[in-house]
Amino acid sequence: MGLLVSTLELRDWRNFEQRDIAFSPGMTVLHGRNAVGKTNTVEALQLLTAGASFRKPRPVQLVREGCESAKATVHLRGDGRVVDVSCLVEGSRRKFRRNGKPCQSADVPESLMSVLFNPDDLAFVKRGASQRREELDSFGRQANRGFAKVLAAYQRAVEQRNRLLKEEQPNLALLDAWDASVALGGATLLLARLRLFERLVPKVCEVYARICDGERLTCTYECSLGDDVPGMGRDELTARFLERLGTGRADDLRRQQTLVGPHRDDISFALDGRDARTYGSQGQQRSVVLAWKMAEVELSAEILGEQPLLLLDDVMSELDERRRAAVVSFVQEGIQTVVTTTNLGYFPPELLAASEVVSYGG
């Protein structure tokens, strides 16, 4: 079965002075009205499994008002293993530990990956390309520590090149050097992204067909370096990237930013050949993101050999009955799930009877 969340301890964390929560190996429902801390709990679980929070908070925002520090600790148990992961927040710093030993945030997913689904994700198809890139990259960072390093290195190189482009009289020799760095880093990142995308997409399309009675979904990675990029090696990609940086330099200087590369790529979806963003109904678009999240769970299990933690933050109220049923059916396949809700009526009585229901008052 792999590692499962056993308990979570929160001390002066967000709105909690002290809160200890025990979790079911199946589904745990965090129930209560809005603004009582359910999402804060989910955020702590994500931070201690993914190493990052979807809210991207500053450390001080994690500390309860009037306090100097905060701590969140998750206890993981399974297959005869015991792993404790904690995050201590003091001042402007977050310090992670695993079984008492310091670790980096990038090391955290090695214990247990997590997949988060919240209401903001429901606009995945319609919103800007950055959200779709971030979704793929966030999953990649958890699935492979090397991905996180490659992504961070490329982002730093682009930032440095952009800073140079903003200078009144850029040093062209230095710009050539940053072109080479950006091209090599971008080619490496692009290969990692495409490998991940190619493993994820078949699962997304398969899940979508199950949810939507066989309707055909296709997903396309739209690369700013050209449609023929899939299949290229790193050297060929690097040469292509360098060429595009050279031919686009005048535009880059005028706009003072790097206009080509993985940071400008996108993912598109089509339903039976028609663009989902333009022609898909709200229900179809929500089914796409639901299928994407379920596919992430399946691929996580395939990559690590054990199920990830599934975090569902207030999404049941945003889904219609058919899609709620799809979520419930998926959850019942043996995935440890934590779900927040204001309404227990969204869940079948027999599922609630087999779940841990945690009440949030206030």
SULJO-V629973 format. One record per backbone hydrogen bond with DSSP energy under -0.5 kcal/mol. CO is the residue of the C=O (numbers start at 0). NH is the residue of the N-H. E is the energy in kcal/mol with one decimal. If there is no record, write none. Layout:
CO&NH&E + CO&NH&E
This chain:
0&306&-0.6 + 3&76&-2.5 + 5&22&-2.6 + 6&74&-2.8 + 7&20&-2.5 + 8&72&-2.5 + 9&18&-2.1 + 10&70&-2.3 + 11&13&-0.6 + 11&63&-2.5 + 12&15&-3.0 + 15&12&-0.9 + 16&11&-2.0 + 18&9&-2.6 + 20&7&-2.2 + 25&336&-2.8 + 26&355&-2.2 + 27&29&-0.6 + 27&338&-2.6 + 28&30&-0.8 + 28&357&-3.4 + 29&340&-2.2 + 30&359&-2.8 + 32&35&-0.6 + 36&40&-1.7 + 37&41&-1.9 + 38&42&-2.7 + 39&43&-1.9 + 40&44&-2.2 + 41&45&-2.6 + 42&46&-2.7 + 43&47&-1.9 + 45&48&-1.1 + 45&49&-3.6 + 45&50&-0.9 + 45&51&-0.6 + 46&50&-0.6 + 52&55&-1.4 + 57&60&-1.9 + 57&61&-0.5 + 58&61&-1.8 + 59&62&-1.0 + 61&13&-2.8 + 63&66&-2.2 + 67&90&-1.0 + 69&88&-3.2 + 70&10&-2.8 + 71&86&-2.5 + 72&8&-3.0 + 73&75&-0.6 + 73&84&-2.4 + 74&5&-3.4 + 74&6&-1.0 + 75&82&-2.4 + 76&3&-2.3 + 77&80&-2.3 + 80&77&-1.7 + 82&75&-3.4 + 83&98&-3.2 + 84&73&-3.0 + 85&96&-2.1 + 86&71&-2.0 + 86&88&-0.5 + 87&89&-0.6 + 87&94&-2.8 + 88&69&-1.8 + 89&92&-2.1 + 92&89&-2.1 + 93&95&-0.5 + 94&87&-2.7 + 95&102&-2.1 + 96&85&-2.5 + 97&100&-1.8 + 100&97&-2.9 + 102&95&-0.6 + 103&106&-1.4 + 103&107&-0.7 + 104&107&-0.9 + 106&109&-1.7 + 107&110&-2.0 + 107&111&-0.8 + 112&308&-2.5 + 114&310&-3.2 + 116&312&-2.3 + 117&120&-1.8 + 118&121&-1.3 + 119&122&-1.2 + 120&123&-2.1 + 122&126&-2.9 + 127&130&-1.1 + 127&131&-0.9 + 128&132&-2.6 + 129&133&-2.6 + 130&134&-2.1 + 131&135&-1.9 + 132&136&-2.8 + 133&137&-2.9 + 134&138&-1.7 + 135&139&-2.3 + 136&140&-2.6 + 137&141&-1.4 + 138&142&-2.5 + 139&143&-2.0 + 143&146&-0.9 + 143&147&-1.2 + 144&148&-1.6 + 145&149&-2.4 + 146&150&-2.7 + 147&151&-2.4 + 148&152&-2.4 + 149&153&-2.2 + 150&154&-2.5 + 151&155&-2.1 + 152&156&-2.1 + 153&157&-2.4 + 154&158&-2.2 + 155&159&-2.3 + 156&160&-2.4 + 157&161&-2.8 + 158&162&-2.1 + 159&163&-1.9 + 160&164&-2.3 + 161&165&-1.2 + 163&166&-1.3 + 166&169&-0.6 + 169&171&-0.8 + 170&174&-2.2 + 171&175&-2.2 + 172&176&-1.6 + 173&177&-2.2 + 174&178&-2.3 + 175&179&-2.0 + 176&180&-1.9 + 177&181&-3.0 + 178&182&-2.6 + 179&183&-2.2 + 180&184&-2.5 + 181&185&-2.9 + 182&186&-2.2 + 183&187&-2.0 + 184&188&-2.4 + 185&189&-2.7 + 186&190&-2.1 + 187&191&-1.8 + 188&192&-2.8 + 189&193&-2.8 + 190&194&-2.2 + 191&195&-1.9 + 192&196&-3.1 + 193&197&-2.6 + 194&198&-1.1 + 195&199&-2.1 + 196&200&-2.7 + 197&201&-0.5 + 198&202&-0.5 + 199&202&-0.7 + 199&203&-2.0 + 200&204&-2.7 + 201&205&-1.9 + 202&206&-2.6 + 203&207&-2.5 + 204&208&-2.0 + 205&209&-1.5 + 206&210&-2.2 + 207&211&-2.6 + 208&213&-3.4 + 209&212&-0.7 + 211&214&-1.7 + 214&216&-0.6 + 215&271&-3.2 + 217&269&-2.4 + 219&221&-0.7 + 219&267&-2.6 + 220&222&-0.8 + 221&265&-2.1 + 222&225&-1.5 + 225&228&-1.1 + 228&231&-2.6 + 232&236&-2.5 + 233&237&-2.9 + 234&238&-2.2 + 235&239&-2.2 + 236&240&-2.8 + 237&241&-2.6 + 238&242&-2.2 + 239&243&-2.3 + 240&244&-2.5 + 241&245&-2.1 + 242&246&-2.6 + 243&247&-1.8 + 245&248&-1.1 + 247&251&-2.6 + 248&252&-2.9 + 249&253&-2.1 + 250&254&-2.8 + 251&255&-1.7 + 251&256&-1.3 + 256&258&-0.6 + 260&263&-2.5 + 261&264&-1.1 + 265&221&-2.8 + 267&219&-2.5 + 268&275&-2.8 + 268&276&-0.5 + 269&217&-2.4 + 269&271&-0.6 + 270&273&-1.8 + 273&270&-3.1 + 274&278&-3.0 + 274&279&-0.5 + 275&279&-1.1 + 280&284&-2.7 + 281&285&-2.3 + 282&286&-1.8 + 283&287&-1.7 + 284&288&-1.6 + 285&289&-2.1 + 286&290&-2.5 + 287&291&-2.3 + 288&292&-2.5 + 289&293&-2.3 + 290&294&-2.3 + 291&295&-2.0 + 292&296&-1.8 + 293&297&-2.1 + 294&298&-2.8 + 295&299&-2.5 + 296&300&-2.0 + 297&301&-1.6 + 298&302&-2.8 + 299&303&-2.7 + 300&304&-1.7 + 308&114&-2.7 + 308&310&-0.6 + 309&311&-0.6 + 309&337&-2.7 + 310&116&-2.6 + 310&312&-0.6 + 311&313&-0.9 + 311&339&-2.5 + 312&118&-0.7 + 314&317&-1.3 + 314&318&-0.6 + 315&318&-1.0 + 319&323&-2.4 + 320&324&-2.2 + 321&325&-1.5 + 322&326&-2.0 + 323&327&-2.7 + 324&328&-2.5 + 325&329&-2.0 + 326&330&-2.7 + 327&331&-1.8 + 329&332&-1.7 + 330&333&-0.9 + 330&334&-1.2 + 333&335&-0.5 + 335&309&-2.6 + 336&27&-2.8 + 337&311&-3.0 + 338&29&-3.1 + 339&313&-0.8 + 340&31&-1.7 + 342&345&-1.4 + 343&346&-1.8 + 347&350&-0.8 + 347&351&-2.1 + 348&352&-2.3 + 349&353&-1.0 + 351&354&-1.3 + 354&356&-0.6 + 355&28&-3.1 + 355&357&-0.6 + 356&358&-0.6 + 357&30&-3.1 + 358&360&-0.6 + 359&32&-0.5
